[in-house]
Amino acid sequence: MRENIIIVGDSGFSRSIRWLIEDIDDHAQNTVYCVVGHVVSDVEYLGQGHHGLLGTFKYLYMHTELWDSLAMGVGAPGARMELSNRLLNAFPARIWPSLVSPRAHVSDRVHIQQGVIIQSGCRGFVDASVLEFALLNLNVTVGHDALIGRYCNISPSVNISGGCVIDEGAMIGTGAQILENLTVGKWAKVGAGAVVTKDVPPGETWVGIPARKVEENGG
Ligand SMILES: CC(C)(COP(=O)(O)OP(=O)(O)OC[C@H]1O[C@@H](n2cnc3c(N)ncnc32)[C@H](O)[C@@H]1OP(=O)(O)O)[C@@H](O)C(=O)NCCC(=O)NCCS
């Protein structure tokens, strides 16, 4: 089966998603992915017009016969939520495949929802769940029974221990460690390199070793 796929976004991150799709395609047994190009939400993001940029979302409406599915090429959790909701409403029958790198080592006992992206080098996931539009970037490890919520952005080389809950919209910075059975609340942020030893409440930003809350007036 051939699937024509369009990537939402035109940043450097979106180009890494293109590389992922092409890598999946190279290893595919059945589905053949063909990347049609990239689209951006609004004219203000047309920028320099990188190679492969098709235009704004208008392109999706005008050329419905040229594409089958979409991939999220924007990293920020809030934007992932806003853009996926917008496009799911506009094109409810189109597919957001879960894109799992052939170079990831993912247990078959993992529940993966639509729009999830799992990059090269990720490992683990026994009895874990990865919910809609979550992103696991390069070399992330996820322990048994962990739950990664919708729209989360898990940066490269993060280690999430067994039993953790990373709730909807959370952002975990590169190289952070989340110790076992902890919860990172909705839309919270964990800084690069942090070691999280306690639950992080929703909406807060925690940094450092051991991780502590960043107060809004600094430090
Ligand atoms: C935690 C983070 C989200 C905070 O961003 P922010 O809200 O803009 O906060 P600021 O940069 O104003 O920093 C606030 C304070 O936390 C400190 N801080 C920020 N990030 C930190 C980190 N990772 N570790 C330790 N301290 C950190 C700052 O030095 C500052 O301290 P000060 O007030 O004493 O000067 C951000 O610094 C971060 O780590 N993002 C992750 C980036 C990443 O991993 N990207 C992956 C790309 S693939």
The ligand as a Gaussian input file, in Angstrom:
#p B3LYP/6-31G(d) Opt

LIG

0 1
 C       13.801000      24.550000      31.941000
 C       13.552000      25.492000      30.777000
 C       12.291000      25.061000      30.027000
 C       13.359000      26.864000      31.408000
 O       13.176000      27.818000      30.436000
 P       12.621000      29.282000      30.874000
 O       11.277000      29.144000      31.477000
 O       12.775000      30.161000      29.668000
 O       13.555000      29.708000      32.063000
 P       14.875000      30.612000      32.079000
 O       15.772000      30.320000      30.924000
 O       14.435000      32.021000      32.317000
 O       15.623000      30.065000      33.391000
 C       15.090000      30.268000      34.685000
 C       16.170000      29.874000      35.680000
 O       16.427000      28.468000      35.599000
 C       17.790000      28.216000      35.243000
 N       17.763000      27.100000      34.294000
 C       17.149000      27.056000      33.092000
 N       17.294000      25.846000      32.543000
 C       18.051000      25.123000      33.396000
 C       18.544000      23.797000      33.354000
 N       18.257000      22.972000      32.345000
 N       19.268000      23.363000      34.426000
 C       19.555000      24.188000      35.474000
 N       19.105000      25.462000      35.555000
 C       18.365000      25.916000      34.515000
 C       18.278000      29.507000      34.609000
 O       19.686000      29.640000      34.728000
 C       17.520000      30.523000      35.404000
 O       18.126000      30.690000      36.686000
 P       18.396000      32.143000      37.321000
 O       17.022000      32.753000      37.458000
 O       19.047000      31.834000      38.626000
 O       19.239000      32.864000      36.349000
 C       14.723000      25.501000      29.770000
 O       15.866000      26.168000      30.294000
 C       15.163000      24.097000      29.360000
 O       15.991000      23.424000      30.007000
 N       14.581000      23.650000      28.234000
 C       14.878000      22.364000      27.654000
 C       15.601000      22.555000      26.323000
 C       15.820000      21.246000      25.633000
 O       16.159000      20.253000      26.221000
 N       15.604000      21.237000      24.351000
 C       15.698000      20.024000      23.571000
 C       15.733000      20.347000      22.120000
 S       15.742000      18.890000      21.168000

